[in-house]
Amino acid sequence: MPDTAPFTLVDAETERLLFALARRERLARDTGDFDGLLGLYWPGSRVRVTWYDGPVEGFVDASRASVKPGKVAGFHTIDPVRAEVAGDRALTESRGQVLLRPPVEGVECDLVSWCRFVSGYERRAGEWRMAWFDNVYVKDVVVPTVPGTAPVTDAALLAGARPSYRWLTYTNVRRGIEVPADLPGDDRPDLVAAFWADAHAWLAGG
């Protein structure tokens, strides 16, 4: 199944609003505006990333903890490119990057993960908010911040990680966080197809 539904024109004002919400959500996460972040979602909405899968309230709590001194925090770029609307539900897809600076086996590195951020929205009493957030992972890379240095990695752990989010898996596992092996990623077209089938079923009211 293709990962897009048959194209339908979304009116410019709705598209502008949904794209603004998509950008504002990642900005709130990155700038530590956690009350603002929570307010962009309906209560109990689901967030799924490599290191968390559950209600948005828990995601916000975990995000607060991640910006404490000595903890690894992330930064995101996001470029919304597509919106679909069906009644009071909507989807947006955005191209983007997750930018991190974690230690990899004691060596400071820049980690860049290329993603397709996908958000679901519901309109209630005339107000649009997010109902869920997910990703389709493309690829990632690690580069030492000091030229001439390189981490000595665990070959078995690295070999067992999915190519579409290999380094996110590696660094999270090293922090004691279990990462699912069945997230949608470009290296597994079957999982991507299933993800979009579920997303479009939800959009249709399922």
mmCIF file of the C-alpha atoms, coordinates in Angstrom:
data_MODEL
# 
_entry.id   MODEL 
# 
loop_
_atom_site.group_PDB 
_atom_site.id 
_atom_site.type_symbol 
_atom_site.label_atom_id 
_atom_site.label_alt_id 
_atom_site.label_comp_id 
_atom_site.label_asym_id 
_atom_site.label_entity_id 
_atom_site.label_seq_id 
_atom_site.pdbx_PDB_ins_code 
_atom_site.Cartn_x 
_atom_site.Cartn_y 
_atom_site.Cartn_z 
_atom_site.occupancy 
_atom_site.B_iso_or_equiv 
_atom_site.pdbx_formal_charge 
_atom_site.auth_seq_id 
_atom_site.auth_comp_id 
_atom_site.auth_asym_id 
_atom_site.auth_atom_id 
_atom_site.pdbx_PDB_model_num 
ATOM 1   C CA . MET A 1 1   ? 0.000   0.000  0.000  1.00 0.00 ? 1   MET A CA 1 
ATOM 2   C CA . PRO A 1 2   ? 1.401   3.472  -0.828 1.00 0.00 ? 2   PRO A CA 1 
ATOM 3   C CA . ASP A 1 3   ? 2.181   5.663  2.163  1.00 0.00 ? 3   ASP A CA 1 
ATOM 4   C CA . THR A 1 4   ? -0.057  8.454  0.906  1.00 0.00 ? 4   THR A CA 1 
ATOM 5   C CA . ALA A 1 5   ? -3.803  8.485  0.436  1.00 0.00 ? 5   ALA A CA 1 
ATOM 6   C CA . PRO A 1 6   ? -5.274  9.766  -2.843 1.00 0.00 ? 6   PRO A CA 1 
ATOM 7   C CA . PHE A 1 7   ? -4.477  13.481 -2.917 1.00 0.00 ? 7   PHE A CA 1 
ATOM 8   C CA . THR A 1 8   ? -7.233  15.790 -1.702 1.00 0.00 ? 8   THR A CA 1 
ATOM 9   C CA . LEU A 1 9   ? -6.878  19.547 -1.592 1.00 0.00 ? 9   LEU A CA 1 
ATOM 10  C CA . VAL A 1 10  ? -6.719  20.979 1.929  1.00 0.00 ? 10  VAL A CA 1 
ATOM 11  C CA . ASP A 1 11  ? -7.797  24.590 2.198  1.00 0.00 ? 11  ASP A CA 1 
ATOM 12  C CA . ALA A 1 12  ? -4.885  26.957 2.722  1.00 0.00 ? 12  ALA A CA 1 
ATOM 13  C CA . GLU A 1 13  ? -6.011  28.252 6.119  1.00 0.00 ? 13  GLU A CA 1 
ATOM 14  C CA . THR A 1 14  ? -6.386  24.765 7.610  1.00 0.00 ? 14  THR A CA 1 
ATOM 15  C CA . GLU A 1 15  ? -3.050  23.687 6.167  1.00 0.00 ? 15  GLU A CA 1 
ATOM 16  C CA . ARG A 1 16  ? -1.380  26.802 7.582  1.00 0.00 ? 16  ARG A CA 1 
ATOM 17  C CA . LEU A 1 17  ? -2.834  26.112 11.026 1.00 0.00 ? 17  LEU A CA 1 
ATOM 18  C CA . LEU A 1 18  ? -1.851  22.434 11.065 1.00 0.00 ? 18  LEU A CA 1 
ATOM 19  C CA . PHE A 1 19  ? 1.673   23.174 9.832  1.00 0.00 ? 19  PHE A CA 1 
ATOM 20  C CA . ALA A 1 20  ? 2.026   25.844 12.532 1.00 0.00 ? 20  ALA A CA 1 
ATOM 21  C CA . LEU A 1 21  ? 0.967   23.351 15.201 1.00 0.00 ? 21  LEU A CA 1 
ATOM 22  C CA . ALA A 1 22  ? 3.494   20.802 13.905 1.00 0.00 ? 22  ALA A CA 1 
ATOM 23  C CA . ARG A 1 23  ? 6.324   23.340 14.080 1.00 0.00 ? 23  ARG A CA 1 
ATOM 24  C CA . ARG A 1 24  ? 5.224   24.740 17.445 1.00 0.00 ? 24  ARG A CA 1 
ATOM 25  C CA . GLU A 1 25  ? 5.151   21.273 19.039 1.00 0.00 ? 25  GLU A CA 1 
ATOM 26  C CA . ARG A 1 26  ? 8.806   20.549 18.219 1.00 0.00 ? 26  ARG A CA 1 
ATOM 27  C CA . LEU A 1 27  ? 9.829   24.108 19.189 1.00 0.00 ? 27  LEU A CA 1 
ATOM 28  C CA . ALA A 1 28  ? 8.119   23.775 22.572 1.00 0.00 ? 28  ALA A CA 1 
ATOM 29  C CA . ARG A 1 29  ? 9.906   20.478 23.180 1.00 0.00 ? 29  ARG A CA 1 
ATOM 30  C CA . ASP A 1 30  ? 13.301  21.942 22.272 1.00 0.00 ? 30  ASP A CA 1 
ATOM 31  C CA . THR A 1 31  ? 12.968  25.191 24.214 1.00 0.00 ? 31  THR A CA 1 
ATOM 32  C CA . GLY A 1 32  ? 11.674  23.619 27.415 1.00 0.00 ? 32  GLY A CA 1 
ATOM 33  C CA . ASP A 1 33  ? 8.178   25.125 27.113 1.00 0.00 ? 33  ASP A CA 1 
ATOM 34  C CA . PHE A 1 34  ? 6.637   22.023 28.633 1.00 0.00 ? 34  PHE A CA 1 
ATOM 35  C CA . ASP A 1 35  ? 3.342   23.604 29.679 1.00 0.00 ? 35  ASP A CA 1 
ATOM 36  C CA . GLY A 1 36  ? 2.985   24.885 26.119 1.00 0.00 ? 36  GLY A CA 1 
ATOM 37  C CA . LEU A 1 37  ? 3.900   21.452 24.767 1.00 0.00 ? 37  LEU A CA 1 
ATOM 38  C CA . LEU A 1 38  ? 1.228   19.769 26.855 1.00 0.00 ? 38  LEU A CA 1 
ATOM 39  C CA . GLY A 1 39  ? -1.339  22.322 25.739 1.00 0.00 ? 39  GLY A CA 1 
ATOM 40  C CA . LEU A 1 40  ? -0.835  21.408 22.082 1.00 0.00 ? 40  LEU A CA 1 
ATOM 41  C CA . TYR A 1 41  ? -2.144  17.859 22.700 1.00 0.00 ? 41  TYR A CA 1 
ATOM 42  C CA . TRP A 1 42  ? -5.499  16.534 23.823 1.00 0.00 ? 42  TRP A CA 1 
ATOM 43  C CA . PRO A 1 43  ? -5.230  14.785 27.221 1.00 0.00 ? 43  PRO A CA 1 
ATOM 44  C CA . GLY A 1 44  ? -4.081  11.182 26.947 1.00 0.00 ? 44  GLY A CA 1 
ATOM 45  C CA . SER A 1 45  ? -2.719  11.574 23.411 1.00 0.00 ? 45  SER A CA 1 
ATOM 46  C CA . ARG A 1 46  ? -0.076  9.038  22.390 1.00 0.00 ? 46  ARG A CA 1 
ATOM 47  C CA . VAL A 1 47  ? 3.544   9.919  21.650 1.00 0.00 ? 47  VAL A CA 1 
ATOM 48  C CA . ARG A 1 48  ? 5.918   7.317  20.219 1.00 0.00 ? 48  ARG A CA 1 
ATOM 49  C CA . VAL A 1 49  ? 9.645   7.899  19.737 1.00 0.00 ? 49  VAL A CA 1 
ATOM 50  C CA . THR A 1 50  ? 12.624  5.559  20.119 1.00 0.00 ? 50  THR A CA 1 
ATOM 51  C CA . TRP A 1 51  ? 12.899  6.198  23.859 1.00 0.00 ? 51  TRP A CA 1 
ATOM 52  C CA . TYR A 1 52  ? 9.229   6.580  24.831 1.00 0.00 ? 52  TYR A CA 1 
ATOM 53  C CA . ASP A 1 53  ? 5.814   5.193  23.922 1.00 0.00 ? 53  ASP A CA 1 
ATOM 54  C CA . GLY A 1 54  ? 2.803   6.295  25.938 1.00 0.00 ? 54  GLY A CA 1 
ATOM 55  C CA . PRO A 1 55  ? 0.556   9.198  26.965 1.00 0.00 ? 55  PRO A CA 1 
ATOM 56  C CA . VAL A 1 56  ? 1.748   12.721 26.254 1.00 0.00 ? 56  VAL A CA 1 
ATOM 57  C CA . GLU A 1 57  ? 1.719   13.513 29.965 1.00 0.00 ? 57  GLU A CA 1 
ATOM 58  C CA . GLY A 1 58  ? 4.486   10.961 30.554 1.00 0.00 ? 58  GLY A CA 1 
ATOM 59  C CA . PHE A 1 59  ? 6.372   12.228 27.511 1.00 0.00 ? 59  PHE A CA 1 
ATOM 60  C CA . VAL A 1 60  ? 6.331   15.750 28.927 1.00 0.00 ? 60  VAL A CA 1 
ATOM 61  C CA . ASP A 1 61  ? 7.534   14.524 32.328 1.00 0.00 ? 61  ASP A CA 1 
ATOM 62  C CA . ALA A 1 62  ? 10.360  12.560 30.699 1.00 0.00 ? 62  ALA A CA 1 
ATOM 63  C CA . SER A 1 63  ? 11.249  15.535 28.524 1.00 0.00 ? 63  SER A CA 1 
ATOM 64  C CA . ARG A 1 64  ? 11.516  17.758 31.593 1.00 0.00 ? 64  ARG A CA 1 
ATOM 65  C CA . ALA A 1 65  ? 13.940  15.271 33.133 1.00 0.00 ? 65  ALA A CA 1 
ATOM 66  C CA . SER A 1 66  ? 16.027  15.111 29.946 1.00 0.00 ? 66  SER A CA 1 
ATOM 67  C CA . VAL A 1 67  ? 17.036  18.765 30.118 1.00 0.00 ? 67  VAL A CA 1 
ATOM 68  C CA . LYS A 1 68  ? 18.552  18.554 33.588 1.00 0.00 ? 68  LYS A CA 1 
ATOM 69  C CA . PRO A 1 69  ? 22.306  19.269 33.797 1.00 0.00 ? 69  PRO A CA 1 
ATOM 70  C CA . GLY A 1 70  ? 24.306  16.301 32.582 1.00 0.00 ? 70  GLY A CA 1 
ATOM 71  C CA . LYS A 1 71  ? 21.406  14.819 30.626 1.00 0.00 ? 71  LYS A CA 1 
ATOM 72  C CA . VAL A 1 72  ? 21.263  14.513 26.836 1.00 0.00 ? 72  VAL A CA 1 
ATOM 73  C CA . ALA A 1 73  ? 18.669  16.849 25.295 1.00 0.00 ? 73  ALA A CA 1 
ATOM 74  C CA . GLY A 1 74  ? 17.630  16.976 21.670 1.00 0.00 ? 74  GLY A CA 1 
ATOM 75  C CA . PHE A 1 75  ? 17.052  19.636 19.028 1.00 0.00 ? 75  PHE A CA 1 
ATOM 76  C CA . HIS A 1 76  ? 14.804  19.224 16.000 1.00 0.00 ? 76  HIS A CA 1 
ATOM 77  C CA . THR A 1 77  ? 14.436  20.713 12.560 1.00 0.00 ? 77  THR A CA 1 
ATOM 78  C CA . ILE A 1 78  ? 10.994  20.320 11.006 1.00 0.00 ? 78  ILE A CA 1 
ATOM 79  C CA . ASP A 1 79  ? 9.522   21.143 7.605  1.00 0.00 ? 79  ASP A CA 1 
ATOM 80  C CA . PRO A 1 80  ? 5.836   20.238 7.217  1.00 0.00 ? 80  PRO A CA 1 
ATOM 81  C CA . VAL A 1 81  ? 5.181   19.132 3.644  1.00 0.00 ? 81  VAL A CA 1 
ATOM 82  C CA . ARG A 1 82  ? 1.762   17.456 3.502  1.00 0.00 ? 82  ARG A CA 1 
ATOM 83  C CA . ALA A 1 83  ? -1.623  17.645 5.221  1.00 0.00 ? 83  ALA A CA 1 
ATOM 84  C CA . GLU A 1 84  ? -4.716  15.467 4.922  1.00 0.00 ? 84  GLU A CA 1 
ATOM 85  C CA . VAL A 1 85  ? -8.070  16.341 6.482  1.00 0.00 ? 85  VAL A CA 1 
ATOM 86  C CA . ALA A 1 86  ? -11.182 14.215 6.890  1.00 0.00 ? 86  ALA A CA 1 
ATOM 87  C CA . GLY A 1 87  ? -13.908 15.945 8.874  1.00 0.00 ? 87  GLY A CA 1 
ATOM 88  C CA . ASP A 1 88  ? -12.598 16.646 12.362 1.00 0.00 ? 88  ASP A CA 1 
ATOM 89  C CA . ARG A 1 89  ? -9.428  14.603 11.963 1.00 0.00 ? 89  ARG A CA 1 
ATOM 90  C CA . ALA A 1 90  ? -6.204  15.451 10.176 1.00 0.00 ? 90  ALA A CA 1 
ATOM 91  C CA . LEU A 1 91  ? -2.676  14.215 9.494  1.00 0.00 ? 91  LEU A CA 1 
ATOM 92  C CA . THR A 1 92  ? 0.511   16.088 8.733  1.00 0.00 ? 92  THR A CA 1 
ATOM 93  C CA . GLU A 1 93  ? 3.798   14.700 7.481  1.00 0.00 ? 93  GLU A CA 1 
ATOM 94  C CA . SER A 1 94  ? 7.011   16.674 8.000  1.00 0.00 ? 94  SER A CA 1 
ATOM 95  C CA . ARG A 1 95  ? 10.581  16.142 6.938  1.00 0.00 ? 95  ARG A CA 1 
ATOM 96  C CA . GLY A 1 96  ? 12.982  16.724 9.776  1.00 0.00 ? 96  GLY A CA 1 
ATOM 97  C CA . GLN A 1 97  ? 16.051  15.908 11.769 1.00 0.00 ? 97  GLN A CA 1 
ATOM 98  C CA . VAL A 1 98  ? 16.779  14.991 15.374 1.00 0.00 ? 98  VAL A CA 1 
ATOM 99  C CA . LEU A 1 99  ? 20.077  16.569 16.460 1.00 0.00 ? 99  LEU A CA 1 
ATOM 100 C CA . LEU A 1 100 ? 21.842  15.239 19.555 1.00 0.00 ? 100 LEU A CA 1 
ATOM 101 C CA . ARG A 1 101 ? 25.296  15.494 21.118 1.00 0.00 ? 101 ARG A CA 1 
ATOM 102 C CA . PRO A 1 102 ? 25.673  12.311 23.184 1.00 0.00 ? 102 PRO A CA 1 
ATOM 103 C CA . PRO A 1 103 ? 28.792  10.589 24.450 1.00 0.00 ? 103 PRO A CA 1 
ATOM 104 C CA . VAL A 1 104 ? 29.415  7.422  22.437 1.00 0.00 ? 104 VAL A CA 1 
ATOM 105 C CA . GLU A 1 105 ? 31.632  5.111  24.488 1.00 0.00 ? 105 GLU A CA 1 
ATOM 106 C CA . GLY A 1 106 ? 33.083  8.168  26.204 1.00 0.00 ? 106 GLY A CA 1 
ATOM 107 C CA . VAL A 1 107 ? 33.654  10.182 23.026 1.00 0.00 ? 107 VAL A CA 1 
ATOM 108 C CA . GLU A 1 108 ? 31.534  13.310 22.440 1.00 0.00 ? 108 GLU A CA 1 
ATOM 109 C CA . CYS A 1 109 ? 29.716  12.976 19.129 1.00 0.00 ? 109 CYS A CA 1 
ATOM 110 C CA . ASP A 1 110 ? 27.077  14.694 17.049 1.00 0.00 ? 110 ASP A CA 1 
ATOM 111 C CA . LEU A 1 111 ? 24.211  12.365 16.197 1.00 0.00 ? 111 LEU A CA 1 
ATOM 112 C CA . VAL A 1 112 ? 21.893  13.306 13.344 1.00 0.00 ? 112 VAL A CA 1 
ATOM 113 C CA . SER A 1 113 ? 18.749  11.307 12.626 1.00 0.00 ? 113 SER A CA 1 
ATOM 114 C CA . TRP A 1 114 ? 16.682  12.000 9.495  1.00 0.00 ? 114 TRP A CA 1 
ATOM 115 C CA . CYS A 1 115 ? 12.960  11.375 10.070 1.00 0.00 ? 115 CYS A CA 1 
ATOM 116 C CA . ARG A 1 116 ? 9.500   11.864 8.677  1.00 0.00 ? 116 ARG A CA 1 
ATOM 117 C CA . PHE A 1 117 ? 7.495   13.237 11.607 1.00 0.00 ? 117 PHE A CA 1 
ATOM 118 C CA . VAL A 1 118 ? 3.826   12.264 11.412 1.00 0.00 ? 118 VAL A CA 1 
ATOM 119 C CA . SER A 1 119 ? 1.172   13.898 13.591 1.00 0.00 ? 119 SER A CA 1 
ATOM 120 C CA . GLY A 1 120 ? -2.525  13.178 13.990 1.00 0.00 ? 120 GLY A CA 1 
ATOM 121 C CA . TYR A 1 121 ? -4.959  15.935 15.005 1.00 0.00 ? 121 TYR A CA 1 
ATOM 122 C CA . GLU A 1 122 ? -8.536  16.146 16.225 1.00 0.00 ? 122 GLU A CA 1 
ATOM 123 C CA . ARG A 1 123 ? -10.819 19.166 16.142 1.00 0.00 ? 123 ARG A CA 1 
ATOM 124 C CA . ARG A 1 124 ? -13.028 19.449 19.199 1.00 0.00 ? 124 ARG A CA 1 
ATOM 125 C CA . ALA A 1 125 ? -15.414 22.374 19.732 1.00 0.00 ? 125 ALA A CA 1 
ATOM 126 C CA . GLY A 1 126 ? -13.686 24.121 16.845 1.00 0.00 ? 126 GLY A CA 1 
ATOM 127 C CA . GLU A 1 127 ? -10.150 23.726 18.246 1.00 0.00 ? 127 GLU A CA 1 
ATOM 128 C CA . TRP A 1 128 ? -7.412  21.640 16.615 1.00 0.00 ? 128 TRP A CA 1 
ATOM 129 C CA . ARG A 1 129 ? -4.920  19.861 18.878 1.00 0.00 ? 129 ARG A CA 1 
ATOM 130 C CA . MET A 1 130 ? -2.650  16.867 18.423 1.00 0.00 ? 130 MET A CA 1 
ATOM 131 C CA . ALA A 1 131 ? -4.052  13.408 19.119 1.00 0.00 ? 131 ALA A CA 1 
ATOM 132 C CA . TRP A 1 132 ? -0.797  11.500 18.477 1.00 0.00 ? 132 TRP A CA 1 
ATOM 133 C CA . PHE A 1 133 ? 2.799   11.882 17.298 1.00 0.00 ? 133 PHE A CA 1 
ATOM 134 C CA . ASP A 1 134 ? 4.982   9.291  15.572 1.00 0.00 ? 134 ASP A CA 1 
ATOM 135 C CA . ASN A 1 135 ? 7.947   8.941  13.212 1.00 0.00 ? 135 ASN A CA 1 
ATOM 136 C CA . VAL A 1 136 ? 9.076   7.101  10.129 1.00 0.00 ? 136 VAL A CA 1 
ATOM 137 C CA . TYR A 1 137 ? 12.845  6.744  10.497 1.00 0.00 ? 137 TYR A CA 1 
ATOM 138 C CA . VAL A 1 138 ? 15.105  7.196  7.462  1.00 0.00 ? 138 VAL A CA 1 
ATOM 139 C CA . LYS A 1 139 ? 18.756  6.996  8.564  1.00 0.00 ? 139 LYS A CA 1 
ATOM 140 C CA . ASP A 1 140 ? 21.172  8.361  11.161 1.00 0.00 ? 140 ASP A CA 1 
ATOM 141 C CA . VAL A 1 141 ? 24.868  9.051  11.567 1.00 0.00 ? 141 VAL A CA 1 
ATOM 142 C CA . VAL A 1 142 ? 27.398  9.739  14.339 1.00 0.00 ? 142 VAL A CA 1 
ATOM 143 C CA . VAL A 1 143 ? 30.372  12.090 13.889 1.00 0.00 ? 143 VAL A CA 1 
ATOM 144 C CA . PRO A 1 144 ? 32.946  12.808 16.658 1.00 0.00 ? 144 PRO A CA 1 
ATOM 145 C CA . THR A 1 145 ? 33.056  16.500 17.571 1.00 0.00 ? 145 THR A CA 1 
ATOM 146 C CA . VAL A 1 146 ? 36.868  16.432 17.888 1.00 0.00 ? 146 VAL A CA 1 
ATOM 147 C CA . PRO A 1 147 ? 38.666  15.480 14.650 1.00 0.00 ? 147 PRO A CA 1 
ATOM 148 C CA . GLY A 1 148 ? 40.885  12.437 15.000 1.00 0.00 ? 148 GLY A CA 1 
ATOM 149 C CA . THR A 1 149 ? 38.881  10.874 17.812 1.00 0.00 ? 149 THR A CA 1 
ATOM 150 C CA . ALA A 1 150 ? 36.616  7.884  17.343 1.00 0.00 ? 150 ALA A CA 1 
ATOM 151 C CA . PRO A 1 151 ? 34.611  5.738  19.770 1.00 0.00 ? 151 PRO A CA 1 
ATOM 152 C CA . VAL A 1 152 ? 35.361  2.036  20.088 1.00 0.00 ? 152 VAL A CA 1 
ATOM 153 C CA . THR A 1 153 ? 31.857  0.668  19.658 1.00 0.00 ? 153 THR A CA 1 
ATOM 154 C CA . ASP A 1 154 ? 30.222  -2.600 20.646 1.00 0.00 ? 154 ASP A CA 1 
ATOM 155 C CA . ALA A 1 155 ? 30.171  -4.433 17.315 1.00 0.00 ? 155 ALA A CA 1 
ATOM 156 C CA . ALA A 1 156 ? 27.434  -6.856 18.337 1.00 0.00 ? 156 ALA A CA 1 
ATOM 157 C CA . LEU A 1 157 ? 25.113  -4.114 19.589 1.00 0.00 ? 157 LEU A CA 1 
ATOM 158 C CA . LEU A 1 158 ? 25.695  -2.038 16.477 1.00 0.00 ? 158 LEU A CA 1 
ATOM 159 C CA . ALA A 1 159 ? 25.136  -4.980 14.139 1.00 0.00 ? 159 ALA A CA 1 
ATOM 160 C CA . GLY A 1 160 ? 21.840  -5.788 15.812 1.00 0.00 ? 160 GLY A CA 1 
ATOM 161 C CA . ALA A 1 161 ? 20.427  -2.286 15.381 1.00 0.00 ? 161 ALA A CA 1 
ATOM 162 C CA . ARG A 1 162 ? 18.120  -1.354 12.507 1.00 0.00 ? 162 ARG A CA 1 
ATOM 163 C CA . PRO A 1 163 ? 19.824  0.798  9.811  1.00 0.00 ? 163 PRO A CA 1 
ATOM 164 C CA . SER A 1 164 ? 17.049  3.413  9.861  1.00 0.00 ? 164 SER A CA 1 
ATOM 165 C CA . TYR A 1 165 ? 17.672  4.266  13.516 1.00 0.00 ? 165 TYR A CA 1 
ATOM 166 C CA . ARG A 1 166 ? 20.946  2.472  14.275 1.00 0.00 ? 166 ARG A CA 1 
ATOM 167 C CA . TRP A 1 167 ? 22.651  5.156  16.347 1.00 0.00 ? 167 TRP A CA 1 
ATOM 168 C CA . LEU A 1 168 ? 19.508  6.189  18.193 1.00 0.00 ? 168 LEU A CA 1 
ATOM 169 C CA . THR A 1 169 ? 19.227  2.555  19.232 1.00 0.00 ? 169 THR A CA 1 
ATOM 170 C CA . TYR A 1 170 ? 22.893  2.283  20.179 1.00 0.00 ? 170 TYR A CA 1 
ATOM 171 C CA . THR A 1 171 ? 23.006  5.416  22.329 1.00 0.00 ? 171 THR A CA 1 
ATOM 172 C CA . ASN A 1 172 ? 19.671  4.756  24.017 1.00 0.00 ? 172 ASN A CA 1 
ATOM 173 C CA . VAL A 1 173 ? 20.565  1.164  24.867 1.00 0.00 ? 173 VAL A CA 1 
ATOM 174 C CA . ARG A 1 174 ? 23.839  2.410  26.341 1.00 0.00 ? 174 ARG A CA 1 
ATOM 175 C CA . ARG A 1 175 ? 21.756  4.718  28.567 1.00 0.00 ? 175 ARG A CA 1 
ATOM 176 C CA . GLY A 1 176 ? 19.688  1.764  29.738 1.00 0.00 ? 176 GLY A CA 1 
ATOM 177 C CA . ILE A 1 177 ? 16.661  2.492  27.544 1.00 0.00 ? 177 ILE A CA 1 
ATOM 178 C CA . GLU A 1 178 ? 15.125  -0.361 25.566 1.00 0.00 ? 178 GLU A CA 1 
ATOM 179 C CA . VAL A 1 179 ? 14.367  0.554  21.954 1.00 0.00 ? 179 VAL A CA 1 
ATOM 180 C CA . PRO A 1 180 ? 11.709  -1.365 19.987 1.00 0.00 ? 180 PRO A CA 1 
ATOM 181 C CA . ALA A 1 181 ? 12.932  -3.175 16.893 1.00 0.00 ? 181 ALA A CA 1 
ATOM 182 C CA . ASP A 1 182 ? 9.630   -2.779 15.032 1.00 0.00 ? 182 ASP A CA 1 
ATOM 183 C CA . LEU A 1 183 ? 9.339   0.989  14.563 1.00 0.00 ? 183 LEU A CA 1 
ATOM 184 C CA . PRO A 1 184 ? 8.459   2.149  11.035 1.00 0.00 ? 184 PRO A CA 1 
ATOM 185 C CA . GLY A 1 185 ? 11.634  2.853  9.073  1.00 0.00 ? 185 GLY A CA 1 
ATOM 186 C CA . ASP A 1 186 ? 12.707  2.995  5.449  1.00 0.00 ? 186 ASP A CA 1 
ATOM 187 C CA . ASP A 1 187 ? 14.676  -0.235 5.837  1.00 0.00 ? 187 ASP A CA 1 
ATOM 188 C CA . ARG A 1 188 ? 11.388  -2.071 6.540  1.00 0.00 ? 188 ARG A CA 1 
ATOM 189 C CA . PRO A 1 189 ? 8.823   -1.109 3.867  1.00 0.00 ? 189 PRO A CA 1 
ATOM 190 C CA . ASP A 1 190 ? 6.369   -3.611 5.350  1.00 0.00 ? 190 ASP A CA 1 
ATOM 191 C CA . LEU A 1 191 ? 6.308   -1.742 8.660  1.00 0.00 ? 191 LEU A CA 1 
ATOM 192 C CA . VAL A 1 192 ? 5.980   1.605  6.889  1.00 0.00 ? 192 VAL A CA 1 
ATOM 193 C CA . ALA A 1 193 ? 3.031   0.312  4.863  1.00 0.00 ? 193 ALA A CA 1 
ATOM 194 C CA . ALA A 1 194 ? 1.339   -1.012 8.014  1.00 0.00 ? 194 ALA A CA 1 
ATOM 195 C CA . PHE A 1 195 ? 1.943   2.293  9.782  1.00 0.00 ? 195 PHE A CA 1 
ATOM 196 C CA . TRP A 1 196 ? 0.294   4.304  7.008  1.00 0.00 ? 196 TRP A CA 1 
ATOM 197 C CA . ALA A 1 197 ? -2.581  1.858  6.768  1.00 0.00 ? 197 ALA A CA 1 
ATOM 198 C CA . ASP A 1 198 ? -3.273  2.387  10.471 1.00 0.00 ? 198 ASP A CA 1 
ATOM 199 C CA . ALA A 1 199 ? -2.853  6.157  10.162 1.00 0.00 ? 199 ALA A CA 1 
ATOM 200 C CA . HIS A 1 200 ? -5.310  6.407  7.288  1.00 0.00 ? 200 HIS A CA 1 
ATOM 201 C CA . ALA A 1 201 ? -7.777  4.085  9.027  1.00 0.00 ? 201 ALA A CA 1 
ATOM 202 C CA . TRP A 1 202 ? -7.634  6.419  12.036 1.00 0.00 ? 202 TRP A CA 1 
ATOM 203 C CA . LEU A 1 203 ? -8.091  9.442  9.771  1.00 0.00 ? 203 LEU A CA 1 
ATOM 204 C CA . ALA A 1 204 ? -11.225 7.814  8.340  1.00 0.00 ? 204 ALA A CA 1 
ATOM 205 C CA . GLY A 1 205 ? -12.653 7.461  11.841 1.00 0.00 ? 205 GLY A CA 1 
ATOM 206 C CA . GLY A 1 206 ? -11.328 4.060  12.891 1.00 0.00 ? 206 GLY A CA 1 
# 
